[in-house]
C-alpha cells in the first residue's frame, strides 16, 4: 500500500483508507463481529486511515474503532472523525462551546486524549466562510483536544472557501467518475496549498461496483432507499446525486473500457488515487472481502489511459449537464 503525507502533520496515511459510515448506520445492519472483522481486514491489508463521524450510529462507529484500536498499541492508524451534525444545521449552532462538547464526546468514544484529525461535517456555507469558525478550531488545537482539523464539504465553492485557511490540514469532498468538478480547481489549489484531500463516496454508494441492476433493492434503513432525492440529507451523498438508471448506463460504458481482468471498483479506486492532489480515497466496506478488495486497489499497477478517457467522455455526455452545476 502506498502512503502519502497528511499535510504538515508529520503523519503519513495510506492511499486507500476506510470510510466507516456503514459501521454506524444507514447502510443496513452491520453487527459488531462483522465491524471488527472489516477493521481487522483493512489493517492487515495496509490501511492506515479510518474516517468516521460522531453521528454515525450516534457514536457507534467511533466507539467500535476506539475499542478495536485499544487492543493494538502502536497501531499507526490515523483516525479522522467529523463533528457538527448533532444539532440543527444552522450557523448559530457552530459555537466554541458546542465544538468543545462534540470533541470531548468523540475523545471519550475513541478512548483518546487528543483526536488525530477533526473535520467539520458538511456544515452550512456560512460556517465555512466565517473567521470565527477557525478561531474556535485553532483554540482546540492549542488546547491539545485535537491535533489537526479539516472540513468535509458538499460543493466546490465550499472547498475553495475552506482552502483559504492557513491551518487547514485536509479537505474531504466527493470525487469519483460521476463527480469530476473537483478536478477543475479544488484539487490543484489543495495541492498548491499543501492541504490533504480525502476523496469520499468514491464508488458512488456502490453504484460503481458494477454489481447493481435495475432490479436491485436495498434495505428500508439504507440511505440508498430513503435518500435518493435528498429526503434526509444532501442527495449528492447517495449515488453521488446521479439518477440510478443513468448511473447504470454509465457503469456499463465504463466497464467496457477496462483492461481485461480488472474489476470496475478496483479501477475506479486506483484512478481516483492517481489524481494529482488526492491524498487518500476512503471507500466503505460491509464485509472483510470488500475491505481487502478496496485496499488492493492501492497496489493496482495497470494502464488506465483508456479508462480515463472513458470516464471523461461518459461524464460529458451523460452527467455533466445535471451534476456539474449542483456541486
GUKOLSE-217442 format. One record per residue (C-alpha): residue number from 1; y, z, x; residue in three letters. Coordinates in steps of 0.02 Angstrom, whole numbers. Layout:
<nodes>
(NUM (Y Z X) "ALA")
...
</nodes>
This chain:
<nodes>
(1 (0 0 0) "UNK")
(2 (171 -48 68) "UNK")
(3 (304 87 70) "UNK")
(4 (493 72 62) "UNK")
(5 (638 188 98) "UNK")
(6 (705 286 -51) "UNK")
(7 (887 251 -11) "UNK")
(8 (957 379 111) "UNK")
(9 (844 525 58) "UNK")
(10 (731 513 210) "UNK")
(11 (584 485 93) "UNK")
(12 (476 330 75) "UNK")
(13 (389 279 -85) "UNK")
(14 (251 156 -123) "UNK")
(15 (298 -18 -180) "UNK")
(16 (191 12 -335) "UNK")
(17 (220 180 -417) "UNK")
(18 (153 256 -578) "UNK")
(19 (251 271 -739) "UNK")
(20 (187 420 -839) "UNK")
(21 (262 400 -1013) "UNK")
(22 (84 371 -1076) "UNK")
(23 (30 544 -1015) "UNK")
(24 (151 623 -1136) "UNK")
(25 (162 522 -1296) "UNK")
(26 (197 358 -1386) "UNK")
(27 (50 258 -1316) "UNK")
(28 (-91 329 -1420) "UNK")
(29 (-187 482 -1362) "UNK")
(30 (-224 516 -1177) "UNK")
(31 (-320 678 -1156) "UNK")
(32 (-295 798 -1012) "UNK")
(33 (-451 747 -916) "UNK")
(34 (-403 564 -927) "UNK")
(35 (-225 604 -872) "UNK")
(36 (-286 693 -715) "UNK")
(37 (-408 551 -679) "UNK")
(38 (-264 424 -689) "UNK")
(39 (-157 527 -571) "UNK")
(40 (-303 550 -451) "UNK")
(41 (-347 366 -450) "UNK")
(42 (-166 320 -416) "UNK")
(43 (-150 438 -268) "UNK")
(44 (-316 379 -196) "UNK")
(45 (-250 201 -207) "UNK")
(46 (-94 243 -107) "UNK")
(47 (34 276 -244) "UNK")
(48 (167 399 -186) "UNK")
(49 (291 388 -331) "UNK")
(50 (267 463 -504) "UNK")
(51 (402 427 -633) "UNK")
(52 (412 545 -782) "UNK")
(53 (539 622 -902) "UNK")
(54 (569 787 -989) "UNK")
(55 (543 706 -1161) "UNK")
(56 (375 625 -1126) "UNK")
(57 (269 729 -1242) "UNK")
(58 (408 860 -1244) "UNK")
(59 (369 904 -1063) "UNK")
(60 (182 871 -1066) "UNK")
(61 (192 732 -937) "UNK")
(62 (294 839 -818) "UNK")
(63 (179 988 -840) "UNK")
(64 (22 887 -808) "UNK")
(65 (98 815 -650) "UNK")
(66 (151 989 -594) "UNK")
(67 (-23 1057 -617) "UNK")
(68 (-101 907 -531) "UNK")
(69 (11 921 -377) "UNK")
(70 (-5 1111 -366) "UNK")
(71 (-184 1088 -308) "UNK")
(72 (-131 964 -173) "UNK")
(73 (-15 1047 -47) "UNK")
(74 (65 923 69) "UNK")
(75 (33 786 -57) "UNK")
(76 (180 675 -5) "UNK")
(77 (214 621 -184) "UNK")
(78 (393 594 -242) "UNK")
(79 (416 643 -425) "UNK")
(80 (560 558 -511) "UNK")
(81 (597 636 -679) "UNK")
(82 (730 598 -809) "UNK")
(83 (843 700 -920) "UNK")
(84 (966 679 -1062) "UNK")
(85 (868 632 -1217) "UNK")
(86 (827 804 -1282) "UNK")
(87 (984 802 -1389) "UNK")
(88 (1076 676 -1496) "UNK")
(89 (1136 530 -1392) "UNK")
(90 (1323 563 -1394) "UNK")
(91 (1431 586 -1238) "UNK")
(92 (1479 762 -1291) "UNK")
(93 (1302 822 -1256) "UNK")
(94 (1306 769 -1074) "UNK")
(95 (1385 930 -1009) "UNK")
(96 (1360 1027 -846) "UNK")
(97 (1281 1167 -948) "UNK")
(98 (1153 1050 -1027) "UNK")
(99 (1119 967 -860) "UNK")
(100 (1080 1138 -789) "UNK")
(101 (968 1185 -935) "UNK")
(102 (874 1021 -930) "UNK")
(103 (844 1026 -743) "UNK")
(104 (791 1209 -750) "UNK")
(105 (662 1164 -882) "UNK")
(106 (596 1019 -778) "UNK")
(107 (585 1131 -625) "UNK")
(108 (477 1251 -725) "UNK")
(109 (369 1111 -795) "UNK")
(110 (341 1036 -622) "UNK")
(111 (325 1204 -534) "UNK")
(112 (456 1169 -402) "UNK")
(113 (619 1247 -344) "UNK")
(114 (703 1080 -310) "UNK")
(115 (672 920 -407) "UNK")
(116 (645 770 -293) "UNK")
(117 (745 649 -400) "UNK")
(118 (825 664 -571) "UNK")
(119 (883 512 -668) "UNK")
(120 (994 509 -821) "UNK")
(121 (881 440 -956) "UNK")
(122 (966 286 -1026) "UNK")
(123 (1122 380 -1081) "UNK")
(124 (1269 307 -1180) "UNK")
(125 (1379 191 -1078) "UNK")
(126 (1524 314 -1089) "UNK")
(127 (1419 441 -993) "UNK")
(128 (1378 316 -856) "UNK")
(129 (1562 269 -840) "UNK")
(130 (1628 449 -835) "UNK")
(131 (1677 528 -668) "UNK")
(132 (1632 700 -738) "UNK")
(133 (1450 647 -754) "UNK")
(134 (1433 626 -567) "UNK")
(135 (1534 783 -528) "UNK")
(136 (1403 880 -627) "UNK")
(137 (1259 792 -538) "UNK")
(138 (1340 822 -369) "UNK")
(139 (1351 1007 -410) "UNK")
(140 (1164 1013 -446) "UNK")
(141 (1128 932 -278) "UNK")
(142 (1245 1051 -189) "UNK")
(143 (1161 1200 -275) "UNK")
(144 (987 1142 -223) "UNK")
(145 (923 1117 -401) "UNK")
(146 (895 932 -367) "UNK")
(147 (880 836 -205) "UNK")
(148 (949 671 -270) "UNK")
(149 (999 582 -429) "UNK")
(150 (996 412 -510) "UNK")
(151 (1022 326 -676) "UNK")
(152 (900 236 -789) "UNK")
(153 (989 103 -890) "UNK")
(154 (961 -20 -1030) "UNK")
(155 (1089 -153 -983) "UNK")
(156 (1151 -240 -828) "UNK")
(157 (1329 -188 -872) "UNK")
(158 (1275 -6 -864) "UNK")
(159 (1185 -39 -700) "UNK")
(160 (1339 -115 -619) "UNK")
(161 (1443 34 -675) "UNK")
(162 (1321 160 -601) "UNK")
(163 (1315 64 -437) "UNK")
(164 (1497 108 -405) "UNK")
(165 (1447 289 -372) "UNK")
(166 (1431 332 -186) "UNK")
(167 (1296 467 -203) "UNK")
(168 (1184 368 -320) "UNK")
(169 (1007 362 -249) "UNK")
(170 (919 248 -371) "UNK")
(171 (938 137 -521) "UNK")
(172 (798 112 -646) "UNK")
(173 (802 -46 -752) "UNK")
(174 (682 -162 -841) "UNK")
(175 (632 -306 -727) "UNK")
(176 (490 -425 -767) "UNK")
(177 (462 -610 -804) "UNK")
(178 (537 -580 -977) "UNK")
(179 (692 -494 -905) "UNK")
(180 (773 -595 -768) "UNK")
(181 (956 -548 -793) "UNK")
(182 (950 -406 -663) "UNK")
(183 (913 -539 -531) "UNK")
(184 (1086 -614 -554) "UNK")
(185 (1196 -468 -497) "UNK")
(186 (1109 -300 -508) "UNK")
(187 (976 -321 -375) "UNK")
(188 (1095 -398 -246) "UNK")
(189 (1226 -263 -274) "UNK")
(190 (1098 -123 -265) "UNK")
(191 (1032 -192 -101) "UNK")
(192 (1207 -205 -30) "UNK")
(193 (1245 -26 -83) "UNK")
(194 (1082 44 -13) "UNK")
(195 (1027 101 -186) "UNK")
(196 (842 101 -228) "UNK")
(197 (786 5 -383) "UNK")
(198 (636 56 -488) "UNK")
(199 (576 -88 -597) "UNK")
(200 (513 -15 -760) "UNK")
(201 (416 -95 -904) "UNK")
(202 (350 -221 -776) "UNK")
(203 (209 -281 -888) "UNK")
(204 (316 -286 -1046) "UNK")
(205 (221 -144 -1130) "UNK")
(206 (56 -227 -1085) "UNK")
(207 (101 -398 -1155) "UNK")
(208 (96 -468 -977) "UNK")
(209 (-80 -400 -956) "UNK")
(210 (-139 -560 -1040) "UNK")
(211 (-259 -460 -1147) "UNK")
(212 (-170 -469 -1315) "UNK")
(213 (-183 -595 -1455) "UNK")
(214 (-102 -620 -1625) "UNK")
(215 (-241 -509 -1695) "UNK")
(216 (-208 -361 -1578) "UNK")
(217 (-166 -199 -1667) "UNK")
(218 (-101 -37 -1591) "UNK")
(219 (-117 143 -1648) "UNK")
(220 (8 208 -1775) "UNK")
(221 (78 330 -1646) "UNK")
(222 (100 191 -1517) "UNK")
(223 (279 128 -1496) "UNK")
(224 (209 -49 -1494) "UNK")
(225 (176 -22 -1679) "UNK")
(226 (327 78 -1735) "UNK")
(227 (469 17 -1622) "UNK")
(228 (455 -172 -1619) "UNK")
(229 (627 -190 -1696) "UNK")
(230 (708 -36 -1620) "UNK")
(231 (666 83 -1761) "UNK")
(232 (651 234 -1646) "UNK")
(233 (743 185 -1484) "UNK")
(234 (808 31 -1395) "UNK")
(235 (693 -113 -1444) "UNK")
(236 (702 -176 -1265) "UNK")
(237 (582 -36 -1216) "UNK")
(238 (446 -116 -1323) "UNK")
(239 (380 -284 -1258) "UNK")
(240 (547 -295 -1164) "UNK")
(241 (627 -342 -1329) "UNK")
(242 (529 -505 -1339) "UNK")
(243 (459 -562 -1505) "UNK")
(244 (271 -533 -1497) "UNK")
(245 (220 -710 -1544) "UNK")
(246 (345 -787 -1424) "UNK")
(247 (281 -670 -1289) "UNK")
(248 (103 -729 -1316) "UNK")
(249 (157 -909 -1292) "UNK")
(250 (250 -862 -1132) "UNK")
(251 (98 -768 -1068) "UNK")
(252 (-13 -919 -1097) "UNK")
(253 (102 -1030 -995) "UNK")
(254 (120 -905 -854) "UNK")
(255 (-67 -879 -844) "UNK")
(256 (-91 -1066 -822) "UNK")
(257 (20 -1062 -667) "UNK")
(258 (-83 -933 -574) "UNK")
(259 (-187 -965 -419) "UNK")
(260 (-373 -965 -456) "UNK")
(261 (-445 -790 -472) "UNK")
(262 (-277 -699 -479) "UNK")
(263 (-255 -595 -638) "UNK")
(264 (-88 -607 -728) "UNK")
(265 (-45 -421 -715) "UNK")
(266 (-78 -418 -527) "UNK")
(267 (27 -574 -500) "UNK")
(268 (166 -504 -608) "UNK")
(269 (174 -338 -516) "UNK")
(270 (166 -424 -346) "UNK")
(271 (302 -546 -398) "UNK")
(272 (419 -406 -453) "UNK")
(273 (383 -302 -297) "UNK")
(274 (430 -451 -189) "UNK")
(275 (600 -475 -270) "UNK")
(276 (740 -433 -146) "UNK")
(277 (816 -268 -196) "UNK")
(278 (665 -194 -286) "UNK")
(279 (603 -33 -206) "UNK")
(280 (458 11 -320) "UNK")
(281 (376 -56 -477) "UNK")
(282 (320 80 -598) "UNK")
(283 (186 19 -719) "UNK")
(284 (97 143 -830) "UNK")
(285 (-92 159 -844) "UNK")
(286 (-202 231 -980) "UNK")
(287 (-363 228 -877) "UNK")
(288 (-410 254 -694) "UNK")
(289 (-467 72 -689) "UNK")
(290 (-294 14 -741) "UNK")
(291 (-214 130 -613) "UNK")
(292 (-319 61 -471) "UNK")
(293 (-288 -119 -525) "UNK")
(294 (-100 -91 -533) "UNK")
(295 (-97 -11 -361) "UNK")
(296 (-199 -153 -287) "UNK")
(297 (-58 -272 -330) "UNK")
(298 (41 -187 -192) "UNK")
(299 (-75 -268 -66) "UNK")
(300 (-93 -437 -150) "UNK")
(301 (-74 -574 -21) "UNK")
(302 (-62 -739 -116) "UNK")
(303 (60 -883 -130) "UNK")
(304 (158 -855 -291) "UNK")
(305 (276 -1003 -271) "UNK")
(306 (207 -1095 -423) "UNK")
(307 (206 -935 -523) "UNK")
(308 (388 -901 -479) "UNK")
(309 (436 -1075 -537) "UNK")
(310 (340 -1050 -699) "UNK")
(311 (424 -882 -729) "UNK")
(312 (597 -958 -716) "UNK")
(313 (551 -1111 -820) "UNK")
(314 (470 -1010 -960) "UNK")
(315 (616 -889 -963) "UNK")
(316 (743 -1029 -975) "UNK")
(317 (651 -1121 -1114) "UNK")
(318 (582 -980 -1221) "UNK")
(319 (678 -821 -1185) "UNK")
(320 (848 -838 -1105) "UNK")
(321 (948 -878 -1261) "UNK")
(322 (882 -723 -1350) "UNK")
(323 (859 -598 -1208) "UNK")
(324 (998 -631 -1082) "UNK")
(325 (1146 -588 -1196) "UNK")
(326 (1069 -424 -1259) "UNK")
(327 (1032 -332 -1097) "UNK")
</nodes>
